[in-house]
Amino acid sequence: MTNVFTIDFLLRVIRLITPILFASLGSFVASSTGIGNIAIEGIMTMGALMGIIGSYLTKSAFLGLLIGVLTGVFMALLIAFFSMRLGANATLVGIALNTFSSSLAAFILYQFTGEKGTSAKLFAPTFGTWDIPVIKDIPILGQLLSGHLILVYVVVIAAILLYIFLYKTPTGLRMRSCGLNADAARTAGINVERLQILSLILSGTLAALGGIYLSMNYSPIYTNGIAAGLGWMGIAANGIASGSYGILMLATAVFGVFRSISIILAGKLPVDLIGAVPYFAVLLVIVALAVIQTIRTKQGKVAEQ
C-alpha cells in the first residue's frame, strides 16, 4: 500500500491508462451507431507496427503516426465493407481481423528487420514528453500535469472532443439515435450507413493511436503482442458502460489503476493471478453498479426495464 499512495503510482496510472482509454473511446464511438468494432486489439497491433515502420521510412514521427492512423482507418473500413456490402456479421469480421493482424504483423516485421519479435533494429523517430510552460514549475501540480508523454495529452483532448461531438452536436445525436433504433432513424431520414462508416473511421483512428502510443511514445520499439489485451480491456469498458460516457470513463480508470497495482504485485503473486487483477476489479465495479441500480429501482428513482 505504501507504493500505491504516491505520486509515482499516480503517474504510472496515467501512463498505463492512456492506451486503454484510446481503446475504450474507439469501441464506444463505433457502438454508438450500433455496428460495433470488435477488432480494436488488432487495429492497435497494426497501428503500432505501421506507425514505427512509417516513422523509420519517412524519418518523421508525425508521418509515422499518420501512416499508423491510416492503417487503423483502413482496417475499420474493412469491417464496413464486409458487413454492409457483403452482409457478413460485423463481430465475426472483427474477430477475423484480430486473428489475422497478429500473424500479418509478425510477417511484416520480419520483412523489415529479419526479426520476428521486435523492431529494435529500426532506428525510427518517436514522440517524447511535453513540459507545459509555467505549470511545470508549480510544485506537485506541475509534476502531475506537466512532463507527460505527448499522446497522453492527445487522449485527454480526444475524450473531451468525442463527448462534445456525440452529445452536443446534431451529427453526434444522429449517430446515437442510430445505435438506439436504426429503423426509426432511417424513418426520420437519417443515413444510418453513412454515420456507421463515420463512427468506424473515428474508431479506427482512436484504436490506432492507442497502438501508436505503445510503440512510439510509451516505448521506442514495437514488440509482438504489444497490445497485450489492452484492446479487449477497452471493449470490456465499453460493454460495462452500456452507452454511458461517465461509466465508460470510470471503468477505464478502474482498469488503469488495477493494472498499475498488478505491476507492483509482479513477482509477489502467480503471473496468471496478477493478469486477472484488472478484470477482477471491473467485475467488482459491475456488481457495485448493479446493486446501485437495484436500490434506485426499488426507491422508484429508475423505472424498471
Summary of the structure (lengths in Angstrom):
residues: 305
radius of gyration: 20.0
end to end distance: 41.0
largest distance: 64.2
contacts: 1086
relative contact order: 0.18
helix: 73%
strand: 3%
